[in-house]
Amino acid sequence: MKITSAEEAVSHIRSGHNIYIHTAAAAPVRLVEALTDRHEELSGVNVYHLHTEGNAPYSKPEYSDSFHTHAFFVGANVRSSLKSGGADYIPIFLSEVPHLFNRGIIKLNAALIQVSPPDKHGFCSMGVSVDASRAAVNNAVTVIALVNPNMPRTHGDGIIHQSEIDFGVEAADPLPEHAPAELTETELKIGRFCAGLIEDGATLQMGIGSIPDAVLSSLTSHQNLGVHTEMFSDGLIPLIESGVINNSRKKIHPNRIVSSFAVGTRKLYDFMDDNPNLAMLDCAYVNDTAVIRRNPNVTAINSAIEVDLTGQVCADSIGTYQYSGVGGQMDFIRGASLSPGGKPVIALPSSTRRGETRIVPFLKQGAGVVTTRAHVHYVVTEYGIANLYGKGLKQRALELIRITHPAHREALEKEAFSRFKTL
């Protein structure tokens, strides 16, 4: 690993190159900015990434000739670029993103990553983000790393020897942090309903955000829970410290938390640092349904933007407006449904902030179906739990209408009757 400046490191990226940017809180913003500063001398550089924290200056309209953005998952920093046509979205299951690199479908010239400093054996760690970034590093011609003492050293697939890194840029930049938000009564109600579906000894998958935090806050009386999840945040820590989560009933990786990336506060990053009870692994493995299903009572709790009366789940777009991505929802919905005693759950408030129903007769025109109606089992709102598994379209409609906001029930009943003729 040659230690150099950010400007020197990114000077090895040429016009027409395909580059990958490390995910979420591991995005090496210093390297990204140095690359973008070269926009006048570059053209047609293809930038691939999942969700990234921090700015994404390469996606600005004025740099559209220099950089072409291809997002496997859309974050707030590239949404406007997608809306204006300056970027593109690649729909794909999170479990399959590494295959694009491993199978040479996307050939990478460079990977921009962020790692912890080398230990006494010369090994760095990809820290809070392994996901598809491990596969990107394995297949990129050139690896450029921001070497940051603020990056926790985590165990698992993200361990990388300094000899695998071509250029290193040393900087003590703070990692992006997301503090848990104060929970609303609606979110707490949803959390309690979801917690009621979780059995002692279950293996959990959930992401970050208010509803997952509300679920976790309702699990203080549970016992022997495990975690096998694509991502996690601060909400897990109190349950781990109290012993509610001990991973003792898991069949694979017992006694260890399994994850692929994490976003949270410095407290979370310090918890992750050199923690042997945490395995940060490649998402092709973590999100593999054949792996997920091997644990007992997998309970996967995922969110949605809207659900139609037949059970189709839109979780990545608002009509044609690309909001996020497919991510790992289907990986875990399917994995949980195949797990012995497993429960796949879609949880969402019944209404938007403007009072519009999120359980709808039809998805908005252009909306993406992330979880099909053949895969959905449980849908939860603040008004209760709808179990759609094994039910016909009419029964599903009645179940979903029962858990929507009372102000919308009559209109939805009329829509359902018009469609199905009887209820």
N, C-alpha and C positions, 0 to 999 in steps of 0.2 A: 504494500500500500504506500503510494507516494503521497506524503502530506504536502498540500499546496493550498492556494487561494481558491475561493469559489469561482472567480473569473477564469483562472487557469484550468480548473477542473472541467467546467462546462464548455471550454473552447474546443474540446474534442468531439462535440456534437455538431454534425454537419447538416446542410439542407437535405431534406428527404428522409432523414433518419426517423425511426420509430423509437420513442422513448416511453418509459413507464415511471410513474410517480408513486412513491410509497403512500400507503393508505392512512386516512383519518388523522389521528393526532401525531402520526409519525411522518407526515408530509414534510419534506425538508425545504421549508419556505425560503431559506437563504439561497439554496441552490436554484430553486424555481425562479426567484427574482433575478439572479445573475444570468440565467438562461434567457429570460424575457428581455433583459437589457441588450441582448444581442439581436433583437428582432430585425434591425436594419440590414444585417448581413446574412440572415437566414430566410429560407422559404420552404414551405411544404413539410415542416417538421410535424409528425403525427404524435400527439400526446395522448397516452392511454392511462386511465386510472379508475379506481373505484371512488367512493366518497373521500374527499380530502378536506381537512380543516385548514383555515387560513385563506389568504387570497389566492386567486387563480388568474393572475394577470395575463397569461398566455391566451385566455379565452376572450379578451377584450376585442371588440369589433375592429379597432384600429390595427390589430396584429393578425388579422385573419389570413393575410397572405403568408405570414411567417409560420403560424402555428395552426394546426387543425386538431380540435379537441374531440376525443372519442371517450365517452364516459360509460363505464359498466354500471355505475350507480350515480345518480345525480344529486349533488348537494347544493346548498344555497349559493355557493360561489360560482356555479356555472349555469344556473337555471335561466337567467336572463339571456345568456348566450345561446342556449338551446331555443328559447322562444323566438329570438331574432334570426335563427338559422345559421349562426356562426359556429355551432358545435353540433355534435351528433350523439345519440344515445344507442348503446348496444344492449338489447334485452337479452339477459342470460342468467341462469341460476348461478348463485355464488359458487356452488360446488364445482362448476364447470369452467370458471374463469382460468384457473391454472392450466387446464387442458389446452387452451388457446396458445399458451407459450410452450408447454411441454411437447405438443404435437406439431409445432412449427406453423400453426395456422396464422399466428401473428409473430413475426420474427422481430425481436427487439435488438436495436443497436446499442441502447444504453438503458440502465435503470438508475434512477435517482432515489436514494434511500437515506434513512437516518438510523444510526446505531449507537450503542454504548461504546465507550473506549475499550480497547483490547485488555483482557485480563492477563495474568502472568504467563498464560499459555498461548497468548496471541489471539484469543477468540473474542469477537464482539457479539452483541446481541441485537436483533431487530426489535427487541423490547415490546412495545404495546401493540405492534402490528405485524403479524405473520401472514395471515390470509392468503391472497394470491401473490403477495410480494416475494415470498420465498421462491416460487416458480419463476418469477420475473428475473430475480437475481441469478438463478441457475442457468437461465437461457440467454441473458443479455451478453452481448459482446464486450461491453464496457460497463463496469459498476463504479458509480460515483457516490460516496457516502459522506453525509454530515456526521462527524464523530462528536457526540454530545454527552457530557457527563450527567446531564439531566434525564437522559433516556435510561429507564430501569433495565437491568440485566435480567431477562426472563429465560426460563428453561424451556426446551422443546426444539421445534424445527427452525427457530429463528437464530440459532447459534451459527455464526459465520466467521471463519478464520480471516484474519487481516490479509492473508495472501490472496483471498478471493476478491478483494477490493482493489481496484486499479488506482483510484484517486480518493484521498481522504481530506476533508476540510474540517478543521477543528473549531468548534464554537460552542459556548455554553448558553444556548438559546432556551428559553422556557418553553415547555410543551403546552399546547392549547389545553384549556380546562373547561369543563362543563359542570357547574354546580347543580345539584338536584333542585328542582323548582318546588315551591310550596304547593301541596296537593289540594285540589278543589274537592268539594263534597261529591260531585259527580264521579271524579276519578277514584275517590275512596270507596264509593259504592261498587264501582266496576271491580276494583281490587278485591273487595270482600267476596263478591260472587265468584271471581276467578279462583281465589284461595279455597273456596268451598269445593272446587273440582280437584284440587291437588291433594293426593293421599300421602300419608306418611311413607317415607321411603322412595318417593317419586324422584325422577331425574328431570331437572328444569332446563328449559331454554326460553330466554326472553332477552329483549334488547335493552336499549336505554330510553328514557323518557318518562313521562308522568304516570302512565298506566302501568308499565312494569314496576316502577317504584311503588305505586299504590298496592300492587299485588304483593311485593316483597314485604311491605310494612304490615301486611295482614297475615304473615306466616310465622309470627313469633311463637305460636303454640304448637307448631308442627315439629316432627322429629325425623332425623336421619334422611334429610333431603340431600340430593346430589345435583351437580351442575355439569351439563355438557351443552355448550352454547356457542354460537358464532361470535358473540360479543357480550360484554358485561360492563357494569358501571359501579358506582359507589354503593348502590342499594344492597349489594350482596354482603358487604363487609360486616354490618351488625349481626347478620344471621350466621356468618362464619364464626365471628368472635363469641357468639352465644352458644354455638354448638348445634344450632338447628340444621345448618348445612355442614355435614361431615363426610359426605360422599361414600358412606360405608356400605350402601346397598347397591351401588353400581356394579355392573358385570364387567365392563371394560374401564380401565383406568380407575379402579376403586381407590378411594381415599385421596383422589386428586380432582381438582377443578380442571376441566378441559375447555379451552376457548381458542379463538383465532385472532381477535383484536379487542381492544378496550378503549373507551373514552370516558374520562371523568375528571376528578380533581387530583391535586398533588397527593392527597391522602391515598387515593387508589393507586397511583403510580408507585408510591413508597411501599404499599402493601404487596405489589407485584414484584418488587425488586428482590432478586435472589431468593424467591419463595419456591421451595422444592415441591410444595403441594399444588402448584399451578403449572399446567402444561399448555404452552401456547403453540398450536399446531397448524399445519397447512389446512386451508379451508376445503380442499379437495377431499381430505380425510374427515375433518370435523363435521362437514355438512353432507357426507355420504349417507344416504338413507340406509344402506346396508350396515353401516357402523351405528348410526343413531338407534335403530330398532333393536340392537342387542342389549341395550339397557332396559330395565323394567320400568313400567309406568311413566314413560316419557311424557311430560306435559309441556307442550309448546304453546306459548302465548304470543301472538302476533297482532299487529294493528291493521287497520284498513281505512281507506278514505270513504268508501261507500260499499254497501252490499245490496244486491237486488233481491227481489222476493223469491227467486229460485235458489239463492245461495251463492251466486257469482260474486267474487270478491275483487274489487279494484283497490289496489294498495300502492300503485306507482304513479298515477296521473289523475289530474282533475280535468276530465274531458280529454282534449288534445294537449293540454299543458303538462309537460313532463315534470313531475314533482320529485320523484326519488328513483326507485328501481325495483326490479324483481327481488334482488338480494337473495337471502336465504330462506324466505318465507316458505316456499314450496318444498325445499329440502326438508325442513323440519315439520311442516304439516304432514307430509307423507311419511317421514321417519317416525313421527309420534303415532300416527294411525296404525303403523305396522308393529309398533312396540307392544309387548304383552301388557295389557291394561293401560295403554297409552291414550292420551287425550289431546288432539289438536284443537286449539282455541283461537278464534278471532275475536278481539276485544276492541270496542270503539264506543264513544259517546253516541247517544241516539240522534243528536242534532248537532249542527254546526254552530259556530259562535253567532251566526246571524239568524239562528232559529230554523234553518232548513233541515229537513229530515235526511239522515245519512243511510237509512234503510229505504230504498227507492224501488218503484215499479220496474224501471229500466236503468241500467248504467248510462251515464252521460255519453253522448255521441263522441266517439274517439277514445273512450276510456279503455285502459288495458285490464284484462282479466289476469290477475296474478295467481289466485287460487280458484280452480274451477269448482263448479257446483258438485262435481263428482268427488272432490277431495275434502270439501268442508264438512266438519262435524259440529262443533259447538260455536255459537255466536253469542257474545255477551255484551250487554249494555248496562247502564245504571238501572234499568227496569227488570233485569233478570237474565236468564240463560235460555237460549233456544237450542235444542238438540235436533239437528237436521238429518243426522245419519240414518239411512234406511227409510227415510220418509219421502213421499211423493211431492209433486210440486204444490198441490193444494195444501197439504199439511205443512209444508215448509213456509208457505205464505202466512198461514195462521200463526205458526210459531214465531215468525219474525215480527209480524204485526203486534203480537202480544208484548214484545220487548221494546217497541219504539215509543216515542213520546206520545202521550195521550192526545195531544193536539193534532197529530197526523194520522191517527188510527183510522178514523172514518174514511178519509180520502184514500188511504191505502187499501181498505176493505173494498171500496168501490172499484179501484183499479184491479184488484185481484179477482173480483167477481166478473168484471168485464172480460178478463183474460181467460179464466178457468170455468166460467159459466155457473159453477156451483162452489160453495165453500162448506 
